[in-house]
Amino acid sequence: MLNILLLDDHPAVTEGTKLILERENEFRVTALNTFEGLLERVRREHFDVMLFDLFMPPFNGIELASEVIAEIPNACILIYTGFDIAPHLNRLIDCGLSGYVPKTATREQLVGAIRCATRKEVVLPLDVFRAMRKNQQEVRAELQPSARPALLERDIEILRQIAKGKGNRLIAEQMCMSQRSLEYQLTHLFQKLGVKSRIEAAGKAKDIGILDDVMV
């Protein structure tokens, strides 16, 4: 019997997915609709595979997965989302996640993805896998050294903390500023980098060599 943890803030998704998976006699599914108490739960119980929704404000599944992996390095986690995963692939891979499953997947595809993950195989849809090289080539072409944005040391330190998976509250505390001030700094930092999210900011900073010395 494989223990599966499903985390999604939409009850209809967790209930429907739980029903689909438990039709397979080999799966027992624990469904959660909130991230509160998540770390305590995974410390207390063993889960063979975890599926996290990508967007669960104020956090996202990749950030939460990063925190879980920091506590349990061998955790097997898949992102389970209906959104385009392409902008988040670098972060997903860097955090040590096992892959991604779209919510449009059939029962057979979802079950197969979980079985692959338990065998320590990377789980990515074929179209995403094929697009990876193309995207990397486009990024290299666009990000010439002359295009590297001028960042303050404070900007770079914020990027380092984001790349380590830390949330806004913890970053603000460590940098001795209010959370509101940090959010203001993030807005300007996103503008400098031409991105719209923390994940995209960390990914772009890594691509252009700003975070080469960061261990994540």
C-alpha positions in Angstrom: 0.0 0.0 0.0 1.4 3.4 -1.0 0.6 6.4 1.2 -0.2 9.5 -0.9 -0.5 13.0 0.4 -2.6 15.4 -1.7 -2.4 19.2 -0.9 -4.8 21.5 -2.8 -6.8 24.5 -1.5 -9.8 23.5 -3.6 -11.8 20.7 -1.8 -13.5 19.6 -5.1 -10.0 18.9 -6.5 -8.8 16.9 -3.5 -12.0 15.0 -3.2 -12.2 14.1 -6.8 -8.5 13.2 -7.1 -8.8 11.1 -3.9 -11.7 9.1 -5.4 -9.8 8.5 -8.6 -6.6 7.3 -6.9 -8.3 5.1 -4.3 -9.9 3.1 -7.1 -6.5 1.6 -7.2 -6.2 -0.8 -4.3 -2.5 0.1 -3.9 -3.1 3.7 -2.9 -4.3 5.3 0.4 -4.8 9.0 0.0 -4.6 11.7 2.7 -6.2 14.9 1.3 -5.5 18.4 2.8 -6.9 21.7 1.8 -4.6 23.9 3.9 -0.8 24.0 4.3 -1.1 24.8 8.0 0.5 22.1 10.0 2.0 20.5 6.9 5.5 20.1 8.2 4.3 18.6 11.4 2.2 16.1 9.4 5.0 15.0 7.1 7.4 14.6 10.1 4.9 12.4 11.9 3.7 10.3 9.0 5.5 8.6 6.1 4.2 9.4 2.6 5.5 7.6 -0.4 4.5 10.4 -2.8 3.1 13.9 -2.2 1.2 16.0 -4.7 1.1 19.8 -4.2 -1.0 22.3 -6.0 1.2 25.1 -7.6 -0.7 28.1 -6.4 -2.0 28.3 -2.8 -1.8 31.9 -1.7 0.2 33.3 0.0 2.5 30.4 -0.9 3.0 28.1 -3.8 3.6 24.4 -4.0 7.2 24.7 -5.0 8.1 26.9 -2.0 6.2 24.5 0.3 7.9 21.5 -1.3 11.3 23.1 -0.8 10.5 23.4 3.0 9.5 19.8 3.2 12.6 18.6 1.3 14.7 20.7 3.7 13.2 18.6 6.5 13.0 15.3 4.7 15.6 15.2 1.9 14.3 12.0 0.3 10.7 13.3 0.1 9.1 12.4 -3.3 7.0 15.4 -4.4 5.1 16.2 -7.6 3.5 19.5 -8.5 -0.1 19.0 -9.5 -1.6 22.0 -11.3 -3.7 23.3 -14.1 -1.4 26.1 -14.8 1.5 26.3 -17.3 4.6 24.8 -15.5 7.1 26.1 -18.1 8.0 29.4 -16.2 8.7 27.4 -13.0 10.7 24.4 -14.4 14.1 25.7 -13.3 12.9 26.2 -9.7 11.1 22.9 -9.7 14.2 21.0 -10.7 16.6 23.0 -8.5 14.4 22.3 -5.4 14.7 18.5 -6.0 11.1 17.8 -6.9 10.3 14.7 -8.8 8.2 16.3 -11.5 4.9 17.7 -12.5 1.4 16.3 -13.3 -1.2 18.5 -15.1 -4.7 18.4 -13.6 -5.9 17.5 -17.0 -4.2 14.2 -16.8 -6.3 11.1 -17.2 -6.6 8.6 -14.4 -4.1 6.3 -16.2 -1.6 9.2 -16.6 -2.0 10.3 -13.0 -1.5 6.7 -11.6 1.4 6.2 -14.0 3.1 9.4 -12.8 2.8 8.4 -9.2 4.3 4.9 -9.9 7.1 6.5 -11.9 7.9 8.8 -9.0 8.1 5.9 -6.5 10.7 4.4 -8.8 12.7 7.7 -8.6 12.0 8.5 -12.2 11.5 12.1 -13.3 7.9 12.9 -14.2 7.4 15.4 -17.0 4.9 15.5 -19.9 6.6 14.9 -23.3 5.7 18.4 -24.6 7.3 20.0 -21.5 10.4 17.9 -21.9 10.8 18.8 -25.6 10.3 22.5 -24.8 13.0 22.6 -22.2 16.0 22.8 -24.6 14.2 25.3 -26.8 13.5 27.5 -23.8 17.1 27.3 -22.6 18.4 28.3 -26.0 16.1 31.3 -26.1 17.1 32.4 -22.7 20.8 32.3 -23.6 20.2 34.3 -26.7 18.2 37.0 -24.8 20.5 37.3 -21.8 23.7 38.6 -23.1 26.2 40.0 -20.5 25.2 43.6 -21.6 21.6 42.8 -20.7 22.5 41.9 -17.1 20.5 44.3 -14.8 22.3 46.5 -12.4 21.3 45.2 -8.9 22.2 46.5 -5.5 23.8 44.2 -2.9 20.5 44.3 -1.1 18.7 43.0 -4.2 21.2 40.2 -4.6 20.8 39.2 -0.9 17.0 39.1 -1.3 17.5 36.8 -4.4 19.8 34.6 -2.4 17.2 34.1 0.3 14.4 33.5 -2.3 16.6 30.9 -4.0 16.9 29.1 -0.6 13.1 28.8 -0.5 12.6 31.3 2.4 9.2 33.1 2.6 8.8 36.9 2.8 8.4 37.0 6.6 11.6 35.2 7.3 13.6 37.2 4.7 12.3 40.4 6.2 13.3 39.3 9.7 16.8 38.3 8.6 17.3 41.6 6.7 16.0 43.7 9.6 13.1 45.3 7.7 9.4 45.2 7.8 7.5 42.7 5.6 5.9 45.7 3.9 9.3 47.2 3.1 10.4 43.9 1.7 7.4 43.7 -0.5 8.2 47.2 -1.8 11.8 46.1 -2.6 10.5 43.0 -4.3 8.2 45.0 -6.6 11.2 47.1 -7.8 13.4 44.0 -8.1 10.8 42.3 -10.3 10.8 45.4 -12.5 14.6 45.3 -12.8 14.5 41.6 -13.8 11.4 41.9 -16.0 9.6 39.1 -14.0 6.3 38.8 -12.2 7.0 36.4 -9.3 9.6 35.2 -6.8 10.1 32.0 -8.7 10.7 33.7 -12.0 13.1 36.2 -10.2 15.2 33.4 -8.7 15.2 31.5 -12.0 16.3 34.5 -14.1 19.0 35.5 -11.5 20.4 31.9 -11.7 20.2 31.9 -15.6 22.3 35.2 -15.8 24.8 34.0 -13.2 23.9 36.2 -10.3 23.3 33.2 -8.0 26.1 31.0 -9.1 27.5 30.9 -5.6 24.3 30.0 -3.9 23.8 26.5 -2.6 20.1 25.5 -2.7 
